[in-house]
Every structure is written in C-alpha cells, then in structure tokens.
C-alpha cells in the first residue's frame, strides 16, 4: 500500500490533550502510558487502515487496549483523517460534524 498522510482534526488533538492531562493529573506514569498507547494506535491505523472495524458515517475505529478511548478515522485516497479521540462513554457520533471539514 502507498503511504498515506495522517491528518488529525484539531478537535481530535484537543481531545487527546485533555485525556492525557486527566491521566497525568492522577499519575505521571498513567499520562505517559496513555500517550504511548495513543501513538501505538495511530501507528497501527497508519500501517493497515483497512484492518479495523467499520464504525459510523463511513468511519472506522481502533479501540485502545488499556484506556476507554477509541480513535475514530476515515480513509480517503490520499490520507487517513483522525476525526476523534473519543471516550467510550461519550455519545456515539458526537464528532459527525467534523467529517465536513
């Protein structure tokens, strides 16, 4: 497969920062572990974006193993767009408006 650019929506970046800070406030080790697992998840999505489960509105998702978060993304011809780093208890699809940008 041709390498594709990975693009993170600004709100997905904000969600990741907020989550990391929440864990960091409780334990520096937990904050670092969250960031490490998120980096791993994005690497997995980049390596084989079609491997992960279909989700809503033509997106796919990658479930983090140790944290209750999922990476929501869509694949286009030239890029992988991460549209959300969503907590598992948030309303599914709250990020749909981001697909228009």
Secondary structure as UniProt FT lines:
FT   STRAND          5..8
FT   HELIX           10..26
FT   HELIX           28..47
FT   HELIX           49..51
FT   TURN            57..58
FT   STRAND          60..63
FT   STRAND          69..75
FT   STRAND          79..87
FT   TURN            88..89
FT   TURN            92..95
FT   HELIX           96..100
//
